[in-house]
Amino acid sequence: MPLTNVSIALRKHKQPVILHKRSSISENASGEVQFVWATPQNLEWPVTPISAKQLQVLPEGQYTSEDRNFYQIGEAIQVNANDEFEFNGKRYVVGMIKDLIFEAGVIRYSCKKKVSA
């Protein structure tokens, strides 16, 4: 995969992040759904705030300025909706996945900040 200007420009935004992947779903004795998490993966991926343009085109209230985009450049890691990234001590839940490999050489994960219960 050749690097594009977009993927090269994103490299300056690389930050240490931790990927928390859901490995399976099970039910406990009372019938509540529980998620089993795989071993967290330490990564160094570009991270940016949700852009003003994204805030304008997405349905109102779907994302806020506290949410983040995480970018995968040239790695072959499967990330699914509802997996989580940890960045600067906060967790972000993967909501939208946009495959921009052909256009920009990246995959963008738009993530909502997880509200602690």
DRENTI-370493 format. One record per residue (C-alpha): x, y, z. Coordinates in steps of 0.001 Angstrom, whole numbers, plus 500000, padded with zeros to 6 digits. Example, Ala and Ser with C-alpha at 12.3 -4.5 7.8 and 13.67 -1.06 7.14 Angstrom:
<recs>
512300495500507800513670498940507140
</recs>
This chain:
<recs>
500000500000500000501630503278498970501538506116501471499476509112500434499823512728501528496987512150503995498621509159505663501978510966505756500377514060507332498603511922509947501897510406511132502663513580513135499536512895515219500697509452516409499937508830520060500145505785522310496725504106522459495450500813523828493010498721521817490466496714523837488776494131521608485679492187522513486516488544522027483184486948522910479752487492524392478263485293527090475391485317529571475751485036533319473424483029535609470861485842535715470738486123531914472710489371531675474948489730528641478641489925529500481518490747527188484832488980527444487732491233526490490856490008524711494297491010525950494716494764525322497059495758522487499432498711522859499560500688519606500854503994518317498191505394516006497257508905514896494502510441517013492560513604516171489434515253517563486216514827515603486412517566512945484040520498512627483015519176509207482099515783510720480055517528513412478132519387510687477355516407508456476597513787511120473142513700512709472891516252515504474077514954518848475679511801517438479220513073518132480682515916520202483991517752520340485091515329523112484986512391520693488010511233518693489103509750515373491686506963515481493527506114512254495078502822511193497903503325508692499147500212506940498623497788509830496470494698509515494515494814512767490827493947512698488844496527514693485071496172514966482234498419516075481953498516519891485632497693520402487304500361522527490406502522522402492023503952525519493735507305525049494979509717527737493204507713530439489795507852528715487966505102526830486398505624523411483885503239521820484204502587518078481041503784516352481743504417512682484422502743510581485394504376507291487728502475504983489775505105503150492585502767502079492034503394498368491718507182498669494043508035501561495826504886502755494069504836506143491087503420507980489300505948510198487539504876513391485182507555514719484763506910518427482509508276521147483929509047524567482710506374526978480714507698529888481775506075533148478957504460535080
</recs>
